[in-house]
Amino acid sequence: MTTATKIWASIFGVWSLWLLFLSGFISSPGVLQLVRLQDLLASKNQQSEILREAIRKLEVDSALLEKSKIVQQREIRRVLGYAAPDELIFDFSTPEHR
């Protein structure tokens, strides 16, 4: 083997190793996909925790609505717009918005 052939063979070998290393990062089961999937998992776990907290709050509200007449009346007034017999209603809307 001549010196030029050895140089080209070593360049080809280094280039092949570099491509093999690079394909390990970019290809389907590579490190980049691992990082991407870990970020996705962290995001989904965060969303899951937010939803769990919302469920806990709704369960507390549900328990209060089932047990407390005062909370029921407050929600009826808030959601449906009803008024208690002893309440005064002030209408601050303009005539155009009625």
Secondary structure as GFF3:
##gff-version 3
##sequence-region A 1 98
A	DSSP	alpha_helix	3	26	.	.	.	ID=ss1
A	DSSP	alpha_helix	31	67	.	.	.	ID=ss2
A	DSSP	alpha_helix	69	75	.	.	.	ID=ss3
A	DSSP	pi_helix	76	80	.	.	.	ID=ss4
A	DSSP	three_ten_helix	95	97	.	.	.	ID=ss5
###
